[in-house]
Amino acid sequence: MKKNIVFSLIFMIVNLSVSCIREQPSGTKSSEDTLGRTSNSTSDTSNIEAADINSVAGIKEAYGATMSQLENGKLDSITMEYSCENDAIGGTITYFSEREELRFIQHTYHEYDHYSASDLYFVADDILYFVFLKSASWSFVSAEVTQDKFTEQRIYIVKEHAVQCLENKYTIMSNTPDQRQEETGNKNVDCMPIDSIVKDFQQLLAFKDQPNQGCLGK
């Protein structure tokens, strides 16, 4: 039950709802879902294509245009699942695209009962330019009270190098679920090498074409 609480919180990312993604039974499966098959937004598309993703300002522009497409139901999606160790480790991967052009990937996963995460990878012209990582772990504070510790990371990427990184940490207690205890606030931090992030991203790309990889290398 606790894991479900953590997942319900972690889905609330970057002020957008992904409740439109269909739930699927356990195992590695795929399905296609269209988030509103109305005409594509020409302005949003041109903004993404015109944005200079070699700058933080351009990255924000491309990200904003992608979020506008999502909110207006202009993106198609394919959802795939994986599980291993009797569902102790598993996740859902959703690929969002416009006219078969990948816009971003959402990878939501859990590892046993105490850890869950949701990672977003944003792409333009097949180039990774922004990553949003959110993880949650929970533990007992007392016999009756638990705490969920959240970490959010925002990473701006230019030519496979992080150029700006922000981090936010906070805690939510089970006895005061409406109160968020800020630990750091959303602040600039030193960027670390992103080799592991790029590797995870490439692994997610490969999984789309080879879903029989099972545990996704976990």
N, C-alpha and C positions, 0 to 999 in steps of 0.2 A: 504493500500500500504506500509505503514511504517513497518508493521509486516513482510511483505515479504522480505524487505531489511534486517531486523534483522536476519531472518531465513537463508537467503543466506549467511550471514557472519558467523553465528554460525555453519553452516555445515562444515566450513573449520577448522577441528579439527585434532590435532596430525598428521598433514601432510599427511592425507589419504583422499581419496575421497569416499563418500558413495553415489555418484550420481547413482550408479547401483541399488540402492534400488528403487523399483517401487512405484510410488505415487498411493494411493488408494482413493476412494471417502470417504466422512465423514461417521462416524458410527464405530461400533466395528466390524472389519472384519479381516480375516487372509488370507495369501497367502504364497506359498512356492516359493523361488527363489534360484537358485544355481549360485554362483559366479564362474562359470567356472568348469564344471564337468570333469576336467582332473585328472590324477592320483595324489594322495596325495603326498606331499613332506615328505619323510621319515625322512630327516634330521631335518626339522622344528618340526615334531611331536616328535622325540626323544629329541630334545632340550627342548621342553615344559615339557615332562615327566621327564627328568633328572634334570631340574632346581630346585634348592633349594629355594622354595618360602618362606622359613623362614629367608631369608636375602635379603637386598635391591639389592645386586648384582644379586642374583638368580631371583628376581622379574623382574629386567630389562632384564634378559636373556629370561625369559618366555614371557614377553611383546613383545620383539623384534621378537621372533620366531612367535608369533601370528600375528603381523603386516606383517611379511613376507608371511605368509599363505594367509592373506587377499589380499595383493597386487598381489600375484600370482594366485588368483582365486581358492584357495583350500578350501574355507569355504562355506558351505551351509547356507542359511538364511531363517528365517520365520519372516514375518512382520505383525504386528497387530496394529490396531488403536483404539482409544477411543475418545469420545467427550462428553461434558456435558454443561449445561447452554447455550444451543443454540450455541454451538461452541465457546463460550467465553473462555472455558478451554478445552484443548484437546492435544493429542500427538500421537506419533508413537513409537512403541517398536519393535526393531529388535533383534532377537536371532541368533547369529552366532555360528555355530558348525562344528565340523569335525568328520565324522563317528558317528553322534548323540552324540558326546561329546561336551558339551557347552564350548565355548572359551571366548565369551564376549557378553554383552548385551548393546545395544545403546538405550537410552530413550531420545527422542527429544520432547519437549512439549512447550506450550505457556499458559500464564495466562492473559487473556484479551489482549489489544493491546500494552501494554508497557513492557511486560516481556516475555522472551523466554529462553530456556536452552537446553543443550545437555549433558547428563550424560553417561559415559562409565564405565561398570563394568567388570573387567577381572577375569577369573576363570580358575583354574587348578585342576583337580580331585574334582570338585564340591566345591572348596575352593576359596573364594573371596580374591584376593591378591593385586589388584591395582584398583584405581578409579580415573577417570579424569572427573572433573565437570567444565562446562563452562556455564556461564549465561550472559545475555545481557538485559539491560533495557535502554529505551530511553526517552528523555524529550526535551522540547523546551528550547533553549538558548535565542532565540529572535523570532520574528514573522516569520523569514525566515530560521533560522538555528536550527537544532536539533543536539543532541549528543547521541551517543550510548556508554554506559559504560559497559565494559566487565570485568568479574572476572573469572580467571582460577585457579583451585585447582587440585593438583596432590597429591594423598594420597597412600602411601605404607603401606600395611596391613599384619601383621603377627598374626595369631590366633585371628582374630577379634579385633586386637588392631592396631592403627596407630603408625608406628615406624618412619616415616619421612613424612613431609608435606611441599609442596611448594605452593606459591601463586603468581599470577601475575595479576595486574590490569592495564587497559589502557582504553583510550577514543578515539573514532573516531568521528570527526565532519562532518556534512553533506556537509559543504562547502569546506572541504579538506579531501575527503574520502580516499586518498592514503597516508595520514599521520597519524601515530599512536602515540598518546601522552601517553608515559609510566608514570604510577603513582608509581609503586613499583618495576617493573622488576620481573623476576622470582626468588624469594628468599625463603629461608627456614623460616618457621614460626612454632610457637608452635602448636603441634597437639592437637585437641580437641577430646572428646569422639565421637565415630562413631556409636553410637546406632541407630541414625536416618538413617544413610547411610545403615547400615545392614538391618534395617527394610524396607527401600525402595527397596533394592535389593531382599529381600525375597518376597516382594509384587509383584515385576516384575516376579519372578519365578512362583508365584502362578497364575498370570494373564495368563500365557501361557496355563495352563490347564483349567482355568476358565475365559474365556474372557468376560463373561456376567457380570463381576463386574462393568461394566459401566464406572464410573468416576475414577476408580483406587484409590478410597478412598480420592480423592481430594474434 
